[in-house]
Amino acid sequence: MTGPGLTRGVRNLTAWIGAAMFCIASAQVPAQQNPLTGDYIPTVQDVPPGVDHGNSDANLPDEFKRQTVFYRSLVAPGTIIIDTKDRFLYLIQSETSALRYGIGVGRIGFTWQGLLQITKKAEWPDWRPPPEMIERQPYLPRFMAGGPGNPLGARAMYLGNTEYRIHGTNAPETIGQAVSSGCFRLVNDDVVDLYNRVAVGTHVIVRQD
C-alpha cells in the first residue's frame, strides 16, 4: 500500500505506540487520608445506593454537557480518551474533533492511568461491590439488582480484566467531581448515548495529566 492510506496507517500505529509507552506503567497515586477517620477523601459526598437523583445532564454546568468539540488527536476514530484531571471523556470522531462527555472520576488515592479495551457491555447492570470496597465501606449492600438507584446506572462498559468500568450514575451532581473508587461515571442519558456508539474491543486511554 502506498499514498495517503499508508501514511495514515503509519501515523495511527505511531500514535498507538506512543499511547502504550505513556500508559504502560499504570500505577496508583499515593493515597491521601483524613487524619481523624482514615477515610479517603472525595471532593463531594456521594449519593447512597438506592437513591435516584435522575438521568439527565440538564442541570450540569455547560462544560460538562455532552457536546462536539475541537480536539486534536492522532488515534483512530472510535477511540475513547479519558482525561482524569479535567473530568472529561472524549470519543474521537476525527483528527480534529471529538464528542466530549462530562464525567466523575476516582477520588484521591484511586486515580490511575492505562491503555485498556472494553471487554464487556451491560444494560442496567447488577452491582456487586468488590471485597476491597466492602472492607473500606462495610455498610454497603453486597448485591443490588440493576435499575434506578443502582450506582452503576443505566449502562456499564467493563475495562479489561479489571474492576474498573465506564458506567452511569444515580447521582448527576457528582459529574465533574472525584468521588469513585476508580471507575468513570456519566449521567444515564450520556452513558446510554456512549454505549450505543462503541463496541466491545474499543480502545480506552486513561490519562491523569
C-alpha positions in Angstrom: 0.0 0.0 0.0 1.3 3.5 -0.8 0.0 7.0 -0.6 -2.4 8.5 2.0 -3.6 5.1 3.3 -0.1 4.0 4.2 0.7 7.4 5.7 -2.5 7.3 7.8 -1.7 3.7 8.9 1.8 4.6 10.0 0.5 7.6 11.8 -2.1 5.6 13.7 0.5 2.9 14.6 2.9 5.6 15.8 0.1 7.1 17.9 -0.8 3.8 19.5 2.9 3.0 20.3 3.2 6.4 21.9 0.0 5.9 23.9 1.2 2.5 25.0 4.5 3.8 26.1 2.8 6.6 28.0 0.3 4.3 29.7 2.1 1.0 30.2 3.4 1.9 33.6 -0.1 2.2 35.0 0.1 3.0 38.8 -2.0 4.2 41.7 -1.4 7.7 43.0 -0.4 7.6 46.7 -3.5 7.9 48.8 -4.3 10.9 51.0 -6.5 10.2 54.0 -8.5 12.1 56.6 -6.1 12.1 59.6 -9.1 11.8 62.0 -11.0 8.9 60.3 -8.5 7.4 57.9 -11.1 7.6 55.1 -10.1 8.5 51.6 -11.4 12.0 50.8 -13.9 12.6 47.9 -14.4 16.1 46.6 -18.2 15.8 47.3 -20.3 13.4 49.3 -21.6 10.5 47.1 -25.3 9.6 47.0 -26.2 6.4 48.9 -27.1 3.2 46.9 -30.8 3.0 46.2 -31.4 6.8 45.9 -32.1 8.0 42.4 -31.3 11.7 41.7 -32.1 11.5 37.9 -30.8 10.7 34.5 -30.2 13.9 32.6 -27.3 16.4 32.3 -29.8 19.3 32.2 -28.6 20.7 35.5 -24.9 20.2 34.8 -22.5 23.2 34.1 -22.3 23.8 30.4 -18.8 22.5 30.2 -19.9 19.0 31.4 -22.8 18.6 29.0 -22.4 16.3 26.0 -21.1 18.3 23.0 -18.8 18.1 19.9 -15.6 19.9 20.5 -12.3 20.6 18.7 -9.8 18.0 19.9 -6.6 17.2 18.1 -5.6 13.6 18.2 -3.7 11.0 16.1 -5.5 7.9 17.5 -8.1 6.1 15.4 -11.7 7.4 15.3 -13.8 5.5 17.8 -11.1 5.5 20.5 -12.0 6.7 23.9 -9.7 9.1 25.7 -10.4 9.8 29.4 -8.9 13.0 30.9 -9.0 12.3 34.6 -7.6 15.7 35.6 -10.2 17.8 33.7 -13.1 15.3 34.2 -13.8 14.7 30.5 -14.3 11.6 28.3 -13.6 12.1 24.6 -15.0 9.8 21.9 -12.7 10.5 19.0 -14.5 11.4 15.7 -11.6 12.6 13.5 -8.1 14.0 13.8 -9.6 17.3 15.0 -12.9 16.6 16.6 -14.4 14.5 19.4 -17.7 14.0 21.3 -17.0 15.2 24.8 -18.8 14.0 27.9 -18.5 15.3 31.5 -17.6 12.5 33.9 -17.0 11.8 37.6 -13.6 10.2 38.4 -11.8 8.4 41.2 -11.2 10.2 44.4 -7.7 10.8 45.8 -5.9 7.6 46.1 -7.9 5.9 43.4 -6.9 7.6 40.2 -4.9 5.7 37.6 -3.8 5.7 34.0 -3.6 3.0 31.4 -4.4 1.6 28.0 -7.3 -0.9 28.1 -10.1 -2.2 25.9 -13.9 -2.5 26.5 -14.3 -6.3 27.2 -18.0 -6.4 28.1 -21.1 -4.2 27.9 -24.2 -4.5 30.1 -27.6 -2.7 30.3 -28.9 -1.9 33.7 -26.1 -3.9 35.3 -26.3 -5.5 38.7 -23.9 -4.2 41.3 -21.6 -6.3 43.5 -19.1 -4.2 45.4 -15.7 -5.9 45.3 -14.3 -7.2 48.7 -11.9 -4.3 48.9 -14.7 -1.8 48.7 -16.7 -3.7 51.3 -13.7 -3.6 53.6 -13.5 0.2 53.3 -17.3 0.7 53.4 -18.8 -2.2 55.3 -22.3 -0.6 55.3 -22.6 -1.1 51.5 -25.0 -3.8 50.2 -23.4 -7.0 49.0 -25.6 -7.0 45.9 -28.0 -4.6 44.2 -30.1 -5.5 41.2 -29.9 -3.2 38.2 -32.4 -0.4 38.0 -32.9 3.3 39.1 -30.9 4.0 42.2 -28.2 1.5 41.3 -24.8 3.2 41.5 -23.8 1.7 38.1 -26.7 3.4 36.4 -28.3 2.5 33.1 -25.3 1.1 31.3 -21.8 -0.2 32.1 -18.7 -0.8 29.9 -16.1 -3.0 31.6 -12.4 -2.2 31.1 -10.0 -5.1 30.5 -9.9 -7.7 33.3 -10.1 -5.0 36.0 -12.8 -3.9 38.4 -13.0 -0.6 36.6 -15.9 0.5 34.4 -17.4 3.3 32.5 -20.9 3.5 33.8 -24.0 5.6 34.6 -24.8 7.0 37.9 -27.7 7.7 40.3 -26.1 11.0 41.2 -25.8 13.5 38.4 -24.4 16.1 40.8 -21.2 14.1 41.1 -20.2 14.7 37.5 -17.1 16.8 37.4 -16.1 15.5 40.9 -13.6 13.0 42.3 -15.8 10.5 44.2 -15.5 7.0 42.9 -13.1 4.1 43.7 -11.6 4.4 40.2 -14.5 4.0 37.8 -15.7 6.7 35.5 -19.4 7.8 35.7 -21.6 9.7 33.3 -25.2 10.8 33.7 -27.5 8.0 32.5 -28.6 9.8 29.3 -24.9 10.2 28.4 -23.8 6.7 29.2 -26.7 5.3 27.1 -25.5 7.6 24.2 -21.9 6.4 24.6 -22.9 2.8 25.0 -24.8 2.9 21.6 -21.7 4.3 19.9 -19.0 1.9 21.0 -18.4 -1.8 20.7 -16.6 -4.5 22.7 -12.9 -4.1 21.7 -12.9 -0.3 21.8 -9.6 1.1 22.9 -9.7 3.3 26.1 -6.8 5.5 27.0 -6.9 6.9 30.6 -4.7 9.9 31.3 -4.0 11.7 34.5 -2.2 14.8 33.1 
